[in-house]
Amino acid sequence: MIVKNIISSLWLAPASDAKERLSAILDSAPKGTEIFFRADDVGVPGDNCRRMIEIFRAHGVPLHLAVTPAWLTESRWATLQEWGGGDDFLCWHQHGWRHVNHQKTGKKGEFGTDRSRVAKKADLARGQEKLQSIMGASFQPFFTPPWNRFDSETAEVLSELGFKAVSRSDGEQKKVPLSDTLPDIFTNVDLHTRGEADPADGWNALMEDFEVAVRTGRVGVMLHHQRMNQAAFDFLDDCLSVIVRNNAVRLLRFDLL
Ligand SMILES: [Zn+2]
């Protein structure tokens, strides 16, 4: 599998005041602040994936799962569905095709400038067809690109293929602007792929991400279950319990926008 399973430093040094700090930030959220969660690199069922889905299910919080089409099989889908227990809180959508880098230099990308439009369209279309054929009506027409980025040709192709929205990370809109016909429901809080070497810096930066996101009126939280440990699961559980108790925030679903 082409994903890293490194645990970010903050999860190796759990902070006892993390729940309090997050709670204080969310208490300051203006009424109507939107929150959503997006989990990337889904497709191969494992313990971490099951635990993640169970936590969302227990709190009744919607989760958007970005599935890598090449990884999914009928039997894997059956297992994922079983964990979803009826599916109503899960929004299944597409995450690239094989999650491989095709860029020759610079930042990684599966749908960047170093591939032809024809090659990119072929991969997007077969990913879409595969997910539609396995998931049926559970497949939602949204696209999360691997590494959160794609080029402007890919944006055109996604519209041609009928995708209704994409989800990248904050800042990508400046690099590859999208029109209103393909909105970017971007994430602005990264839980599990943080790069701070020092855990205290990691915690401060994570809380700052939440603070800044709250001020924008929409908090989009990105998860990578392969990189979660016990501390990361505990924080996720705390995070969702704080959110469901907060009357000012509204849980967002891509499929209900
Ligand atoms: Zn990914």
Residues whose N, C-alpha, C, O or C-beta is under 5 A from the ligand:
A	BS01	ZN	D40 D41 P146 W147
